[in-house]
């Protein structure tokens, strides 16, 4: 099939950029608010929602891979995940909601399955930190995968602010799922390759071939 030409009338700034920023901001604010509401329900019901955490290597627990990413073990736990999730999610969502949804879905599944396969016996793992680590990994490599200088600069900025989180993939702290962190990170890096932007080249008169 031959190339076709279409006028490129969108920019990274202006109305389109503002609309994307508003959408990304509302999405992440709603997501973080949901985490707090769920934790409130969990506390009010005597931690009844904790049963949706992941217990390793039990076939019936595979269904909890997704809900476990939205639940926490206390107010301090949800608070510690809220800001990095809000910031990293907002940055990632600026590239478009469909791509963001695909990336986050990959991260949640990778982190959850990693926990299911490798977590110690008689443990229950829940929390959004696997998503946080996944988004961190995604943003760190996205620019290099897509060959976009601006995204590389964003990745450098993310590394400066949140790079110290990477120590969380090591088994150094009791009661913290380094498995969820590690496999979330792996899922985010994989997502950068799986959902890379298609390459484009400029044609005459500022037209784009796809």
Secondary structure by P-SEA (a helix, b strand, c coil): cbbbbbbbccccccaaaaaaaaaaaaaaaaaaaaaaaaaaaaaaacccccccccccccccccccccccccccccaaaaaaacaaaaaaaaaaacccaaaaaaaaaaaaaaaaaaaacccccccccccaaaaaaaaaaaaaccccccccaaaaaaaaaaaaaccccccccccccccccaaaaaaaaaaaaaaaaaccccbbbbcccccccc
